[in-house]
Every structure is written in structure tokens, then in C-alpha cells.
Amino acid sequence: MGRPARRGAGMAMLRTLSVLLSLLVPAHSTRSPDCGGILTPSGLRYLAEVSKPHAESVLRRDLVAPPAPDPSPTSPSRNQITSVKVDKFSLTLIPDAGMRLSIEAELGVTSAPSATKEMRLSILADLHVEMNPEGNLELVTSDCKPTLEEVQSTEETDSKSSGLDIDKQINIEKICLEVSKLLLFPNERLMSLAAPFPITPSCQVQYLPLAAPMYSEQGIIISLQTTFQVAGTVIPLPVSPVPFIMPEPASSSPSHLILAFSEHFYTSLFSALEESGALNVSLLSSLTTATLAERITQMGSLFQEDLPVVLQAVTRSAPHVVLEEGKAIVQLFLTAQIGAGSSLFQSFLSVNVDVTARLHLSVAGTRMIISVAAIEDIELSLATSDVGPILAALLEELFLPTIREEVPAQINGVLRQGVSLPHIASFTYTNVNITIHKDYVLIPCNLQLEARTGQTSTWK
């Protein structure tokens, strides 16, 4: 949990984007953001660093000429690019506009076995992300300025004419047209942001961008709406009455990325689990019908043999999550049918169970792990009874221990795989720090490229 001083400073910084982010969604729209993220300048520097080898590989593939057969002594010499080395690759923010990509590459050029020269290819491009008609984010180039100049030569020829010769071999228009592909997060990876991710076998989560990102001095800000699918069908969930405003961090944040989730997001998550039936649980009690008959006399006339007692709990209304400073609470509203019988379940009691539990949040890779850390309060009330009236104190004595132990275990079993965070393909999260505030959760983290070899690439 963050220090109070830092939290106060951070809260002071939140106000800047409030009006701007509310403009991302038209006032009449039923779509409303419930989470989002900020890619910070540190994150952009990391993306540039890991894109540099990729850019060099792409340029080498496009520019380096294939080996030519041995020329005859009478054939004229021809300049050929034989090597590409990217010396500089940077991404910087342009507030209210987008990003600037700057590349400097050294090209090795030969025209004869003993004649070499070195030329510098410089590319300056302005990029931004748009939302296409299909609702997907798309990286586009708004301006591109490539230049080519000679740096060093062992050839006694006119450098201007040799430069023109190389110009003919380099398709400048194609480089600018495809300059975004020099980055390691082209449009295929941006589209992966909106892919559906499984939570349980029948429940999926999907993060949908509501508009193109915005650009501020603090980073690239994206606003997302979460949808949940049960058995392949999007379930209707109540829209938050107040659109979620992405909190803006202090400008000095060292994290690459800051994710934020509203209280409404967590309530919607548990509502989707309830809709899918994942919160309906069967709890095996340590009691039997014989031991219960010792406390509830009418039990003896219902069951002739001693059978284990089972609690079959189903949700009777939607769960609710409350976020407070340093604490996340889930409220579950269940009805437990208490009965016995292995092949034919026979219920003899119906009990309303209201559970208030503290949640623990952590991150593993690109998944948020949510678990019930402790039961804070349980209220039991008798709904119906086939064995006569039962005092509340006796209900608690008989069934409270089973509910207190089994409900967290069952819920944790449902959520053991975690919930996928918004992310793009091939990247995972490290150095994660989760802070729970009133009404929202902040998750600052660093990006880490997952290498195809099974190793990972980090940069600080």
C-alpha cells in the first residue's frame, strides 16, 4: 500500500484528465469505461529498446542485396548494400498528438571487392493510434521523413552519383509506408488487446477500447470497457452510473504501465461468475442426520438411516464489491438448501447466508489472481424449515463452521486460474505493485518481452 504522502500527491494529479477522459464516450452512449491504462514514457523507452533488434532485422531483410555472382572484369561496378546496423531507435511522446519515432541506421555499401563506403539512413516518423470502423486500434503514420547521406568512403568516385545509385535501391516510399512495422507491436498485437480471455470453462472476459488513446505528458491513455460472456453470449450488466475516470499518476512514475480498475469492474466480474453458476457451491458438512437429530428432534422422523448433511448454496441476488483504502470487500448473498441423501437429495432447511469477505489481489504474468483472504462477517437467517422453528444461535452453531471454511475454499477454486489483465501478445508484466484505493485499484508494472526461445528480455 502506498505511503499517505505519495497517495495525496497522486490524488492531486488525478484531476487533470477527468474532463478529457469523459469526452472519450458520447454522453448518450450506453458504453461506459470501467478500466484503463497509461503507457508511460518509461514504457515507450522500453518498447523502443526491444524493437531495435527487430527493426534492424526488418531493414536488413528489405535493404541488403542477395550475394551476386562473380562479376566479369569488364562489367561495370554496382553499389550494393551489404550490411545494416541500427544505432539509434527511440520513441517519444508528442502530447495531444501521438508519438515520434526516430531511427538512425548505418548502411555498409560495396561496389567492388576493395571499395566500401558507409552511409547513414535516418528516419523521422510521427505515429498515432486510431480506431478503425471495426472498433480495433490501428497504428498509423501521419508523417515520415527519411534521409540518406554518405559518412565515409574508400572509393574515389563522385559521392553524389553513388548516393543516387543507392537511392534507387532503397524504396523510400515503401519504408515510410511500412515504418510502423519496425516496431515490435504492430497492428496484429494491438488487435490482441481485445481478444476474449477465459476465466472459467464457461465464462470469458473481453476488454474493448472505447476510443483512440489520448496523449499527455504522463503517457498514452486508453479507456476500456469490460464485457463478459457466458457460454459464448455477452451477458447484460448494469452500466456504472458514473463513468470511470482513469487516474493520472505522478509524472515521475518509473513504471512502464499503470493499469486501473474501477469498483464497478470487480462487481461486474462477480456478477458474471454468478450468471454462469460458478458461485453455486455444494458444501459437505461434518454433521450427519443422526447428530442433527440430537439437536433438532424432528429430524429423526425424516431420515431412517444416518446420512451426511450437505449444504447446496446458490446465489439469490447479484454480488457486490466495495473498494476502500487498502481493502477490497466482496458481499455474497446466498441461499443454502440444507439436506441429505446421496442419490436423491432431500432438503429439510433453507437458510439465507450473507457473506462479507476480504479479497486478496495479486498478479502472476498477465493474470490478476483474486482470492478470498478472510471472512469478515456471516449472517444466517432461516428461510424455510421442514423440521420446525430453529433459533438463530443454533443455526450458527450447527452450520457456521462449515460455511466459514468451505465458502472461501470453493470461491478460490473457481478463481484459481486468475483473470486476464488487458495485455498485448508476447508481453508479460513484472515488478507489479497493487494499491487499493477508494473506488478503484491501481496496478503499476513493468513490461517484459517474452522471447520465442523461452527466455525473456528485460530492460530497466
Secondary structure, 3 states (H helix, E strand, C coil): CCCHHHHHHHHHHHHHHHHHHHCCCCCCCCCCCCEEEEECHHHHHHHHHHHHHHHHHHHHHHHCCCCCCCCCCCCCCCCEEEEEEEEEEEEEEECCCEEEEEEEEEEEEEEECCEEEEEEEEEEEEEEEEECCCCCEEEEEEEEEEEEEEEEECCCCCHHHHHHHHHHHCCHHHHHHCHHHHCCCCHHHHHHCCCCEEEECCEEEEEEECCCCEEECCEEEEEEEEEEEECCEECCCCCCCCCCCCCCCCCCCCCCEEEEEEHHHHHHHHHHHHHHCCCCEEEEEEEEHHHHHCCCHHHHHCCCCCCEEEEEEEEEEEEEEEEECCEEEEEEEEEEEEEECCCCCEEEEEEEEEEEEEEEEEEECCEEEEEEEEEEEEEEEEEEECCCCCCHHHHHHHHHHHHHHHHHHHHHHHCCCCEECCCCCCEEEECCCCEEECCEEEEEEEEEEECCCCCEECCC
